[in-house]
Amino acid sequence: MNELQYPIGKFIAQPFSQQQLQEWLLDIQTLPMHVEHNIENLDAVHLAQPYRPGGWTIQQLVHHIADSHMNAYTRFKLGLTEDLPSIKPYNEVAWAEMDDTKNLPINISVTLLYCVHQRMHEILRHLTAAQWQRRIYHPEHEKEISLWDLLGMYAWHGKHHVAHIRLVADHKIID
């Protein structure tokens, strides 16, 4: 079950390096393309398939990625324009059950991902080493998070969920 829940493993923070920065920025830049590529041959049956027993359907998952990364964009902007801003957590499970997630086609969220990621990438590729150390406060986890670690988390998050989509697309889910 853990392989289905975390097919690429859990996020592991990395020290700042230019090489890691370029890798994570590339992950941010290319995520929408990877999502689109991995859903292009999925039909309605696939979209209604959970990526693991008890997990979200692929439809919910694609909409979740857009919801999450719209929040990421806002969190980065807050972290760059305010001193230690407290971010707004949200109930991602409740969001995944809302009518937009259930009723709208996933291409709406893929389009959102392209737009949000283009804007996010443009901001992030210009940050200085000092700006990467700016922090946000996550009240739900009661901890400060550097923008550097936030970048790593969202780079991982995108790849994590693309791997979930691949589990369904490659028919590796056990019913």
MARBA-3410 file (N, C-alpha, C, O; in Angstrom, 1 decimal):
175
0.8,-1.2,0.0,0.0,0.0,0.0,0.9,1.3,0.0,0.5,2.2,-0.7 ~ 2.0,1.2,0.7,2.9,2.4,0.8,3.4,2.8,-0.6,3.6,3.9,-0.9 ~ 3.7,1.7,-1.4,4.1,2.0,-2.8,3.1,2.7,-3.6,3.4,3.5,-4.5 ~ 1.8,2.4,-3.4,0.7,3.1,-4.1,0.5,4.5,-3.5,0.2,5.4,-4.3 ~ 0.7,4.7,-2.2,0.5,6.0,-1.6,1.7,6.9,-2.0,1.5,8.1,-2.3
2.9,6.4,-1.9,4.1,7.2,-2.2,5.0,6.5,-3.2,6.0,6.0,-2.9 ~ 4.5,6.5,-4.5,5.3,5.7,-5.5,6.7,6.3,-5.8,7.5,5.5,-6.3 ~ 7.0,7.5,-5.4,8.3,8.0,-5.6,9.0,8.3,-4.3,10.1,8.9,-4.2 ~ 8.4,7.8,-3.2,8.9,8.0,-1.9,8.4,9.3,-1.3,7.8,10.1,-2.0 ~ 8.7,9.6,0.0,8.3,10.8,0.6,9.3,11.9,0.3,10.4,11.7,-0.1
8.8,13.2,0.4,9.7,14.3,0.2,10.9,14.3,1.2,10.6,14.1,2.4 ~ 12.1,14.6,0.7,13.2,14.7,1.5,13.9,16.1,1.2,14.3,16.3,0.1 ~ 14.0,16.9,2.2,14.5,18.2,2.0,16.0,18.1,1.6,16.7,17.2,1.9 ~ 16.4,19.1,0.7,17.8,19.1,0.2,18.4,20.4,0.5,17.8,21.4,0.5 ~ 19.7,20.4,0.7,20.4,21.7,0.9,20.4,22.5,-0.4,20.3,21.9,-1.5
20.5,23.8,-0.3,20.6,24.7,-1.4,21.8,24.4,-2.3,22.9,24.3,-1.8 ~ 21.5,24.2,-3.6,22.6,24.2,-4.6,22.1,24.6,-5.9,20.8,24.5,-6.1 ~ 22.9,25.2,-6.7,22.4,25.6,-8.1,21.9,24.4,-8.9,20.9,24.6,-9.6 ~ 22.5,23.3,-8.8,22.1,22.1,-9.5,20.7,21.7,-9.1,19.8,21.5,-9.9 ~ 20.5,21.7,-7.7,19.1,21.3,-7.2,18.1,22.3,-7.6,17.0,22.0,-8.0
18.5,23.6,-7.6,17.6,24.7,-8.0,17.1,24.5,-9.4,15.9,24.6,-9.7 ~ 18.1,24.2,-10.3,17.7,24.0,-11.7,16.8,22.8,-11.9,15.9,22.9,-12.7 ~ 17.1,21.8,-11.2,16.2,20.6,-11.3,14.8,20.9,-10.8,13.8,20.5,-11.5 ~ 14.6,21.5,-9.7,13.3,21.8,-9.1,12.6,22.8,-10.0,11.4,22.7,-10.2 ~ 13.3,23.8,-10.5,12.7,24.8,-11.4,12.2,24.1,-12.7,11.1,24.4,-13.2
12.9,23.2,-13.2,12.5,22.4,-14.4,11.2,21.6,-14.0,10.3,21.5,-14.8 ~ 11.2,21.0,-12.8,10.0,20.3,-12.4,8.8,21.2,-12.4,7.7,20.8,-12.8 ~ 9.0,22.4,-11.9,7.9,23.4,-11.8,7.4,23.7,-13.2,6.2,23.8,-13.6 ~ 8.4,24.0,-14.1,8.1,24.4,-15.4,7.4,23.4,-16.2,6.5,23.7,-17.1 ~ 7.8,22.1,-16.0,7.3,21.0,-16.9,6.1,20.2,-16.3,5.6,19.4,-17.0
5.7,20.5,-15.1,4.6,19.7,-14.5,3.4,19.7,-15.4,2.9,18.6,-15.6 ~ 2.9,20.8,-15.8,1.6,20.7,-16.6,1.8,19.8,-17.8,0.8,19.1,-18.2 ~ 2.9,19.9,-18.5,3.1,19.0,-19.7,3.1,17.5,-19.3,2.5,16.7,-20.0 ~ 3.7,17.2,-18.1,3.7,15.8,-17.7,2.3,15.3,-17.3,1.9,14.2,-17.6 ~ 1.5,16.2,-16.6,0.2,15.8,-16.3,-0.6,15.6,-17.6,-1.3,14.6,-17.8
-0.5,16.5,-18.5,-1.3,16.4,-19.8,-0.9,15.2,-20.6,-1.7,14.4,-21.1 ~ 0.4,14.9,-20.6,0.9,13.7,-21.4,0.4,12.4,-20.7,0.0,11.5,-21.5 ~ 0.3,12.4,-19.4,-0.1,11.1,-18.8,-1.6,10.9,-18.7,-2.1,9.8,-18.4 ~ -2.4,12.0,-19.0,-3.8,11.8,-19.0,-4.4,11.7,-20.4,-5.6,11.4,-20.6 ~ -3.6,11.9,-21.4,-4.1,12.1,-22.8,-4.9,10.9,-23.3,-5.8,11.0,-24.1
-4.5,9.7,-22.9,-5.2,8.5,-23.4,-6.1,7.9,-22.3,-6.6,6.7,-22.5 ~ -6.5,8.6,-21.3,-7.4,8.1,-20.3,-8.8,8.3,-20.7,-9.2,9.4,-21.1 ~ -9.7,7.3,-20.5,-11.1,7.5,-20.8,-11.8,7.7,-19.5,-11.2,7.8,-18.4 ~ -13.2,7.8,-19.6,-14.0,8.0,-18.4,-13.8,7.0,-17.3,-13.9,7.3,-16.1 ~ -13.6,5.8,-17.7,-13.4,4.7,-16.7,-12.1,5.0,-15.9,-12.1,4.8,-14.7
-11.0,5.3,-16.6,-9.8,5.6,-16.0,-9.9,6.8,-15.1,-9.4,6.8,-13.9 ~ -10.6,7.8,-15.5,-10.7,9.1,-14.7,-11.5,8.8,-13.4,-11.3,9.5,-12.4 ~ -12.4,7.8,-13.4,-13.2,7.5,-12.3,-12.4,6.4,-11.4,-13.0,6.1,-10.3 ~ -11.3,6.0,-11.8,-10.5,5.0,-11.1,-9.7,5.7,-10.0,-8.9,6.6,-10.3 ~ -9.7,5.2,-8.7,-8.8,5.7,-7.7,-7.4,5.2,-8.0,-7.2,4.1,-8.5
-6.4,6.0,-7.6,-5.0,5.6,-7.8,-4.5,4.6,-6.8,-3.5,4.0,-7.0 ~ -5.3,4.4,-5.8,-5.1,3.3,-4.8,-6.4,3.1,-4.0,-7.3,3.9,-4.0 ~ -6.5,1.9,-3.4,-7.8,1.6,-2.7,-8.0,2.7,-1.6,-7.1,3.0,-0.8 ~ -9.2,3.3,-1.7,-9.5,4.4,-0.7,-9.0,5.8,-1.1,-9.2,6.7,-0.4 ~ -8.2,5.8,-2.3,-7.7,7.1,-2.7,-8.6,7.9,-3.6,-9.7,7.4,-4.0
-8.2,9.0,-4.0,-8.9,9.9,-4.9,-8.9,9.2,-6.3,-8.1,8.5,-6.7 ~ -10.0,9.6,-7.1,-10.0,9.2,-8.5,-9.0,10.1,-9.2,-8.5,11.1,-8.7 ~ -8.7,9.7,-10.4,-7.8,10.5,-11.3,-8.4,11.9,-11.5,-7.7,12.9,-11.6 ~ -9.7,11.9,-11.7,-10.4,13.2,-11.9,-10.2,14.1,-10.7,-9.8,15.3,-10.9 ~ -10.4,13.6,-9.5,-10.2,14.4,-8.3,-8.7,14.8,-8.2,-8.4,15.9,-7.8
-7.8,13.8,-8.5,-6.4,14.1,-8.4,-5.9,15.2,-9.3,-5.2,16.1,-8.8 ~ -6.3,15.2,-10.5,-5.9,16.3,-11.4,-6.4,17.7,-10.9,-5.7,18.7,-10.9 ~ -7.7,17.7,-10.5,-8.2,19.0,-9.9,-7.5,19.3,-8.6,-7.2,20.5,-8.4 ~ -7.1,18.3,-7.8,-6.3,18.6,-6.6,-5.0,19.2,-6.9,-4.6,20.2,-6.2 ~ -4.3,18.7,-7.9,-3.0,19.3,-8.3,-3.2,20.8,-8.6,-2.4,21.6,-8.1
-4.2,21.1,-9.4,-4.4,22.6,-9.7,-4.7,23.3,-8.4,-4.2,24.4,-8.2 ~ -5.6,22.8,-7.6,-5.9,23.5,-6.3,-4.7,23.8,-5.5,-4.5,24.9,-5.0 ~ -3.9,22.7,-5.3,-2.7,22.8,-4.5,-1.7,23.8,-5.0,-1.1,24.6,-4.3 ~ -1.5,23.7,-6.3,-0.5,24.6,-6.9,-0.9,26.0,-7.0,-0.1,26.9,-7.1 ~ -2.2,26.3,-7.1,-2.7,27.7,-7.0,-2.4,28.2,-5.6,-2.0,29.4,-5.4
-2.6,27.4,-4.6,-2.2,27.8,-3.2,-0.7,28.0,-3.1,-0.2,28.9,-2.4 ~ 0.1,27.1,-3.8,1.5,27.3,-3.8,2.0,28.6,-4.3,2.8,29.3,-3.7 ~ 1.4,29.0,-5.4,1.7,30.3,-6.1,1.4,31.4,-5.1,2.3,32.3,-5.0 ~ 0.3,31.4,-4.4,0.0,32.4,-3.4,0.9,32.4,-2.3,1.4,33.4,-1.8 ~ 1.3,31.2,-1.8,2.2,31.1,-0.7,3.6,31.7,-1.0,4.2,32.4,-0.2
4.1,31.4,-2.2,5.4,32.0,-2.7,5.3,33.5,-2.7,6.2,34.2,-2.2 ~ 4.2,34.0,-3.3,4.0,35.5,-3.4,3.9,36.1,-2.0,4.5,37.2,-1.7 ~ 3.2,35.5,-1.1,3.2,36.0,0.3,4.5,36.0,0.9,4.9,37.0,1.6 ~ 5.3,34.9,0.8,6.6,34.8,1.3,7.6,35.8,0.8,8.5,36.2,1.5 ~ 7.4,36.2,-0.4,8.3,37.2,-1.0,7.9,38.7,-0.7,8.7,39.6,-0.9
6.7,38.9,-0.3,6.2,40.3,-0.1,5.8,40.6,1.4,5.6,41.8,1.7 ~ 5.9,39.6,2.2,5.6,39.9,3.6,6.6,39.2,4.5,7.2,38.2,4.1 ~ 6.8,39.7,5.7,7.7,39.1,6.7,7.0,38.0,7.4,6.1,38.2,8.2 ~ 7.5,36.8,7.2,7.0,35.6,7.9,5.4,35.5,7.9,4.8,35.5,9.0 ~ 4.8,35.5,6.7,3.3,35.5,6.7,2.8,34.1,7.1,3.4,33.1,6.9
1.7,34.2,7.8,1.0,32.9,8.1,0.1,32.6,6.9,-0.7,33.3,6.5 ~ 0.3,31.4,6.4,-0.4,30.9,5.3,-1.8,30.4,5.7,-2.0,30.1,6.9 ~ -2.7,30.3,4.8,-4.0,29.8,5.1,-4.1,28.3,4.6,-4.0,28.0,3.4 ~ -4.1,27.4,5.6,-4.3,26.0,5.3,-5.7,25.8,4.7,-6.6,26.6,4.9 ~ -5.9,24.7,4.0,-7.2,24.4,3.4,-7.5,22.9,3.5,-6.5,22.1,3.6
-8.7,22.5,3.6,-9.1,21.1,3.7,-9.1,20.5,2.3,-10.1,20.6,1.6 ~ -8.0,19.9,1.9,-7.9,19.4,0.5,-8.9,18.2,0.3,-9.3,18.0,-0.8 ~ -9.2,17.5,1.3,-10.2,16.4,1.2,-11.6,17.0,0.8,-12.3,16.5,-0.1 ~ -12.0,18.0,1.6,-13.3,18.7,1.3,-13.3,19.3,-0.1,-14.3,19.2,-0.8 ~ -12.1,19.9,-0.5,-12.1,20.5,-1.8,-12.2,19.5,-2.9,-12.9,19.7,-3.9
-11.7,18.3,-2.7,-11.8,17.2,-3.7,-13.2,16.7,-3.9,-13.5,16.0,-4.8 ~ -14.1,17.0,-2.9,-15.4,16.5,-3.0,-16.4,17.6,-3.5,-17.6,17.3,-3.6 ~ -15.9,18.8,-3.8,-16.8,19.9,-4.3,-17.2,19.7,-5.7,-16.7,18.9,-6.5 ~ -18.3,20.4,-6.1,-18.9,20.2,-7.4,-18.0,20.5,-8.6,-18.1,19.8,-9.6 ~ -17.1,21.5,-8.4,-16.3,21.7,-9.6,-15.3,20.5,-9.9,-15.1,20.2,-11.0
-14.9,19.9,-8.8,-14.0,18.7,-8.9,-14.8,17.6,-9.5,-14.2,16.8,-10.3 ~ -16.0,17.4,-9.1,-16.8,16.3,-9.6,-17.3,16.5,-11.0,-17.4,15.5,-11.8 ~ -17.6,17.7,-11.4,-18.4,18.0,-12.6,-17.6,18.5,-13.8,-17.9,18.3,-14.9 ~ -16.5,19.3,-13.5,-15.8,19.9,-14.6,-14.8,18.9,-15.2,-14.2,18.1,-14.5 ~ -14.6,19.0,-16.5,-13.6,18.2,-17.2,-12.2,18.6,-16.7,-11.9,19.7,-16.3
-11.3,17.6,-16.7,-10.0,17.9,-16.1,-9.1,18.8,-17.0,-8.2,19.4,-16.5 ~ -9.5,19.0,-18.2,-8.7,19.9,-19.0,-8.8,21.4,-18.5,-7.9,22.2,-18.7 ~ -9.9,21.7,-17.7,-9.9,23.0,-17.1,-8.8,23.1,-16.1,-8.1,24.2,-16.1 ~ -8.5,22.1,-15.3,-7.4,22.2,-14.3,-6.1,22.1,-15.0,-5.1,22.6,-14.5 ~ -6.0,21.3,-16.1,-4.7,21.3,-16.8,-4.4,22.7,-17.3,-3.2,23.1,-17.2
-5.3,23.3,-17.9,-5.1,24.7,-18.4,-4.7,25.6,-17.2,-3.8,26.4,-17.4 ~ -5.4,25.5,-16.1,-5.0,26.3,-14.9,-3.5,26.0,-14.5,-2.8,26.9,-14.2 ~ -3.1,24.7,-14.5,-1.7,24.4,-14.2,-0.7,25.0,-15.2,0.3,25.6,-14.7 ~ -1.0,25.1,-16.5,-0.1,25.7,-17.4,0.0,27.2,-17.0,1.1,27.7,-17.0 ~ -1.1,27.9,-16.7,-1.0,29.3,-16.4,-0.3,29.6,-15.1,0.6,30.4,-15.0
-0.7,28.8,-14.0,-0.1,29.0,-12.7,1.4,28.7,-12.7,2.2,29.4,-12.2 ~ 1.7,27.6,-13.4,3.1,27.2,-13.4,4.0,28.2,-14.2,5.2,28.4,-13.9 ~ 3.4,28.8,-15.3,4.2,29.7,-16.0,4.5,31.0,-15.2,5.6,31.5,-15.1 ~ 3.5,31.4,-14.4,3.7,32.6,-13.5,4.6,32.2,-12.4,5.5,33.0,-12.1 ~ 4.4,31.0,-11.8,5.3,30.6,-10.7,6.7,30.5,-11.1,7.6,31.0,-10.4
6.9,29.9,-12.2,8.3,29.7,-12.7,9.0,31.0,-13.0,10.1,31.2,-12.7 ~ 8.2,31.9,-13.5,8.8,33.3,-13.8,9.3,34.0,-12.6,10.3,34.6,-12.5 ~ 8.5,33.9,-11.5,8.9,34.5,-10.2,10.1,33.8,-9.7,11.1,34.4,-9.3 ~ 10.0,32.4,-9.6,11.0,31.7,-8.9,12.4,31.7,-9.6,13.4,31.6,-8.9 ~ 12.4,31.8,-10.9,13.7,31.7,-11.5,14.6,32.9,-11.3,15.8,32.9,-11.6
14.0,34.0,-10.8,14.7,35.2,-10.5,15.1,35.4,-9.1,15.7,36.5,-8.7 ~ 14.8,34.5,-8.2,15.1,34.7,-6.8,16.6,34.6,-6.5,17.3,33.9,-7.1 ~ 17.0,35.4,-5.5,18.4,35.4,-5.0,18.5,34.4,-3.9,17.5,33.8,-3.4 ~ 19.7,34.0,-3.6,20.0,33.1,-2.5,19.3,33.5,-1.2,18.8,32.7,-0.5 ~ 19.4,34.8,-0.9,18.7,35.3,0.3,17.2,35.2,0.2,16.6,34.9,1.3
16.6,35.4,-0.9,15.2,35.2,-1.0,14.7,33.8,-0.8,13.6,33.5,-0.3 ~ 15.5,32.8,-1.2,15.2,31.4,-1.0,15.1,31.1,0.5,14.5,30.2,0.9 ~ 15.8,31.9,1.4,15.8,31.7,2.8,14.6,32.4,3.5,14.4,32.2,4.7 ~ 13.8,33.2,2.8,12.6,33.8,3.4,11.7,32.7,3.8,11.8,31.6,3.3 ~ 10.8,33.0,4.8,10.0,31.9,5.4,8.6,32.3,5.4,8.2,33.5,5.4
7.7,31.3,5.4,6.3,31.4,5.7,6.1,30.6,6.9,6.9,29.7,7.3 ~ 4.9,30.9,7.6,4.5,30.1,8.7,3.3,29.3,8.4,2.3,29.8,7.9 ~ 3.4,28.0,8.7,2.2,27.1,8.4,1.6,26.8,9.8,2.1,26.0,10.5 ~ 0.4,27.4,10.1,-0.2,27.3,11.4,-0.7,25.9,11.7,-0.7,25.5,12.9 ~ -1.1,25.1,10.7,-1.6,23.8,10.9,-0.4,22.9,11.4,-0.7,22.0,12.3
0.8,23.1,10.8,1.9,22.3,11.2,2.8,22.9,12.3,3.7,22.4,12.8 ~ 2.4,24.2,12.6,3.1,25.0,13.6,4.6,25.0,13.4,5.4,24.8,14.2 ~ 4.9,25.4,12.1,6.3,25.5,11.8,6.6,26.5,10.6,5.7,26.8,9.8 ~ 7.8,27.0,10.6,8.2,27.9,9.6,8.8,27.0,8.5,9.4,26.0,8.7 ~ 8.6,27.5,7.2,9.1,26.8,6.0,9.8,27.8,5.2,9.2,28.8,4.8
11.0,27.5,4.8,11.7,28.4,3.8,11.1,28.3,2.5,10.5,27.3,2.1 ~ 11.3,29.3,1.7,10.8,29.2,0.3,11.6,28.2,-0.5,11.0,27.6,-1.4 ~ 12.8,27.9,-0.1,13.6,26.9,-0.7,12.9,25.5,-0.5,12.7,24.7,-1.4 ~ 12.6,25.2,0.8,11.9,24.0,1.1,10.5,23.9,0.4,10.1,22.8,0.0 ~ 9.9,25.0,0.4,8.5,25.1,-0.3,8.7,24.7,-1.8,7.9,23.9,-2.3
9.7,25.2,-2.4,10.0,24.8,-3.8,10.2,23.3,-3.9,9.6,22.7,-4.8 ~ 11.0,22.8,-3.1,11.2,21.3,-3.1,10.0,20.5,-2.9,9.8,19.5,-3.6 ~ 9.1,21.0,-2.0,7.9,20.2,-1.7,7.0,20.2,-2.9,6.4,19.2,-3.2 ~ 6.8,21.4,-3.5,5.9,21.4,-4.7,6.5,20.8,-5.9,5.8,20.2,-6.7 ~ 7.8,20.8,-6.1,8.4,20.0,-7.2,8.2,18.5,-7.0,7.8,17.8,-7.9
8.4,18.1,-5.7,8.1,16.7,-5.4,6.6,16.4,-5.5,6.2,15.4,-6.1 ~ 5.7,17.3,-5.0,4.3,17.1,-5.1,3.8,16.8,-6.5,3.0,15.9,-6.7 ~ 4.2,17.6,-7.4,3.8,17.3,-8.8,4.3,16.0,-9.3,3.4,15.3,-9.9 ~ 5.5,15.6,-9.1,6.0,14.3,-9.6,5.3,13.2,-8.9,5.0,12.1,-9.4 ~ 5.0,13.4,-7.6,4.3,12.4,-6.8,2.9,12.1,-7.4,2.6,10.9,-7.5
2.2,13.1,-7.8,0.9,12.8,-8.3,0.9,12.4,-9.8,0.0,11.7,-10.2 ~ 1.9,12.8,-10.5,2.0,12.3,-11.9,2.3,10.7,-11.8,1.8,10.0,-12.6 ~ 3.1,10.3,-10.8,3.3,8.9,-10.6,2.0,8.2,-10.3,1.8,7.0,-10.7 ~ 1.1,8.8,-9.5,-0.2,8.2,-9.2,-1.0,8.1,-10.5,-1.6,7.0,-10.8 ~ -1.0,9.1,-11.4,-1.7,9.0,-12.6,-1.2,7.8,-13.5,-1.9,7.1,-14.1
0.2,7.7,-13.5,0.8,6.6,-14.2,0.4,5.2,-13.7,0.2,4.3,-14.5 ~ 0.1,5.1,-12.4,-0.3,3.8,-11.9,-1.6,3.4,-12.5,-1.8,2.2,-12.9 ~ -2.5,4.3,-12.7,-3.8,4.0,-13.4,-3.6,3.8,-14.9,-4.1,2.9,-15.5 ~ -2.8,4.8,-15.5,-2.6,4.7,-16.9,-1.9,3.4,-17.4,-2.2,2.9,-18.4 ~ -1.0,2.9,-16.5,-0.3,1.7,-16.8,-1.0,0.5,-16.3,-0.4,-0.6,-16.3
-2.2,0.6,-15.7,-3.0,-0.5,-15.2,-2.3,-1.3,-14.1,-2.3,-2.5,-14.1 ~ -1.6,-0.5,-13.2,-0.9,-1.2,-12.1,-1.7,-1.2,-10.8,-1.2,-1.5,-9.7 ~ -3.0,-0.7,-10.9,-3.8,-0.7,-9.7,-4.5,-2.0,-9.6,-5.1,-2.5,-10.5 ~ -4.5,-2.5,-8.3,-5.2,-3.8,-8.1,-6.6,-3.4,-7.5,-6.7,-2.7,-6.5 ~ -7.6,-3.9,-8.1,-9.0,-3.6,-7.7,-9.3,-4.3,-6.4,-10.4,-4.1,-5.9
END
